[in-house]
């Protein structure tokens, strides 16, 4: 299992398009991928789960992947959160 703490950049903005891209990227991996913020844990492959999360600039959460391509999943998703849009 791989885990990385993400702190959203100060210029971060979430939209339905962002969530669709995130779930698409997470779904491209065989590993189970989760985002956990405090006691709330959602499947990163679920649009509804992600839309229920509170993402704002400065938000901190744990990104976890478990499976045969977990390292690649964490690397790609971390890059996705920090790239400019």
C-alpha positions as CSV (number, residue, x, y, z in Angstrom):
1,X,0.0,0.0,0.0
2,X,1.3,3.5,-0.9
3,X,0.1,6.6,0.8
4,X,0.8,10.3,0.2
5,X,-0.5,13.4,1.9
6,X,-1.7,16.1,-0.5
7,X,-2.1,19.8,0.4
8,X,-4.1,21.5,-2.3
9,X,-2.4,24.6,-3.9
10,X,-3.7,28.0,-3.0
11,X,-5.0,28.5,-6.6
12,X,-6.9,25.2,-6.6
13,X,-10.4,25.1,-8.0
14,X,-12.6,22.1,-8.2
15,X,-15.2,21.6,-10.9
16,X,-17.3,18.7,-12.4
17,X,-14.7,18.5,-15.2
18,X,-11.9,18.2,-12.7
19,X,-13.7,15.4,-10.8
20,X,-14.5,13.6,-14.1
21,X,-10.8,13.8,-15.1
22,X,-9.7,12.6,-11.6
23,X,-12.0,9.6,-11.6
24,X,-11.0,8.8,-15.2
25,X,-7.3,8.8,-14.2
26,X,-7.9,6.8,-11.0
27,X,-9.9,4.3,-13.0
28,X,-7.1,3.7,-15.4
29,X,-5.2,1.9,-12.6
30,X,-6.0,-1.6,-11.3
31,X,-5.2,-0.6,-7.7
32,X,-7.9,0.5,-5.3
33,X,-7.5,4.2,-4.8
34,X,-8.9,6.2,-1.9
35,X,-9.0,9.8,-0.7
36,X,-9.3,10.2,3.1
37,X,-10.0,13.5,4.8
38,X,-10.3,13.2,8.6
39,X,-12.7,10.4,9.2
40,X,-14.2,10.5,5.7
41,X,-12.8,8.0,3.1
42,X,-14.1,7.8,-0.5
43,X,-13.2,5.8,-3.5
44,X,-11.3,8.0,-6.0
45,X,-13.0,6.1,-8.8
46,X,-16.4,7.4,-7.7
47,X,-17.6,10.7,-9.0
48,X,-20.4,10.9,-6.4
49,X,-18.0,10.1,-3.6
50,X,-15.5,12.8,-4.8
51,X,-18.3,15.4,-5.3
52,X,-19.3,14.9,-1.6
53,X,-15.8,15.8,-0.4
54,X,-14.8,19.3,0.6
55,X,-11.9,20.4,-1.6
56,X,-10.7,24.0,-1.1
57,X,-7.3,25.7,-1.4
58,X,-5.1,24.5,1.5
59,X,-7.2,21.3,2.1
60,X,-5.1,18.4,3.3
61,X,-6.0,14.7,2.7
62,X,-4.4,11.3,2.3
63,X,-4.2,9.7,-1.1
64,X,-3.9,5.9,-0.8
65,X,-3.5,3.2,-3.4
66,X,-3.4,-0.6,-2.9
67,X,-2.6,-3.0,-5.7
68,X,0.0,-4.1,-8.2
69,X,0.3,-0.6,-9.8
70,X,0.0,1.4,-6.6
71,X,3.2,3.4,-7.0
72,X,2.3,4.5,-10.6
73,X,-1.2,5.4,-9.4
74,X,0.1,7.6,-6.5
75,X,2.7,9.3,-8.8
76,X,0.1,10.1,-11.5
77,X,-2.6,11.3,-9.1
78,X,-0.2,13.4,-7.1
79,X,1.0,15.1,-10.3
80,X,-2.6,15.6,-11.4
81,X,-3.4,17.5,-8.2
82,X,-0.4,19.8,-8.5
83,X,-0.4,20.6,-12.2
84,X,-1.7,24.0,-13.3
85,X,-5.1,24.2,-15.0
